[in-house]
Amino acid sequence: MTELEKAWQNARSIESKEEHTRAAIIGRTQRGDRICVFYRDASGNYWYETRFWNGREEISEEEHIFGRRLRNYSRRRR
């Protein structure tokens, strides 16, 4: 089993990853217009992020659903 296959079976949404946890991209898959980007952190946990191809560029899932970004990730509330 490749690492990407292992990540596909065990990954959790990157939305639930703690902000301070760093993760490196280990690969990506594409099926139709849906792109899954897989990450691994230093503890060996796998994470995924869903993105979409809109015919011109790769966009976030949020932009795909709502047509624009709703959240500002650089300024989080405490």
C-alpha positions in Angstrom: 0.0 0.0 0.0 1.4 3.4 -1.0 1.5 6.3 1.4 -1.2 8.1 -0.6 -3.5 5.0 -0.4 -2.9 4.9 3.3 -3.7 8.6 3.6 -6.9 8.1 1.5 -8.1 5.6 4.1 -7.1 7.4 7.3 -7.1 11.1 6.6 -9.2 13.6 8.5 -10.4 17.0 7.3 -7.7 19.6 7.5 -10.5 21.9 9.0 -10.2 19.9 12.3 -6.3 20.2 12.5 -5.0 22.3 15.3 -3.7 25.6 13.9 -0.2 25.3 15.2 0.3 21.7 13.7 2.4 21.8 10.6 1.8 19.4 7.8 3.5 18.6 4.5 1.8 17.8 1.2 2.3 14.1 0.3 0.2 14.0 -2.8 -3.1 14.7 -4.5 -5.8 13.0 -6.5 -8.3 14.3 -8.9 -11.7 12.8 -9.9 -13.6 15.0 -12.3 -13.4 18.5 -11.0 -12.8 17.4 -7.3 -9.2 17.5 -6.1 -8.1 16.0 -2.8 -4.8 17.2 -1.4 -3.3 15.0 1.3 -0.9 16.0 4.1 1.0 14.3 6.8 2.1 16.0 10.1 5.1 15.2 12.2 3.1 12.8 14.4 2.2 10.7 11.3 -1.4 11.8 11.1 -3.0 12.3 7.7 -5.1 15.2 6.6 -7.0 16.1 3.5 -8.3 19.3 1.9 -10.9 19.3 -0.9 -10.4 21.7 -3.7 -12.1 22.1 -7.1 -11.1 22.8 -10.7 -13.5 25.4 -12.2 -12.1 25.2 -15.7 -9.6 28.1 -15.2 -8.0 27.5 -11.8 -8.0 25.5 -8.7 -10.3 26.9 -6.0 -11.3 26.1 -2.4 -14.4 24.0 -1.6 -15.8 27.1 0.0 -15.4 29.2 -3.2 -16.9 26.3 -5.2 -20.1 26.2 -3.0 -20.6 29.9 -2.3 -18.9 31.6 -5.2 -16.5 33.5 -3.0 -14.4 33.1 0.2 -16.4 33.6 3.3 -13.8 33.4 6.0 -10.6 35.3 6.6 -8.1 32.8 7.7 -5.4 35.3 8.6 -7.4 36.8 11.4 -9.0 34.2 13.7 -11.1 35.2 16.7 -9.9 34.2 20.1 
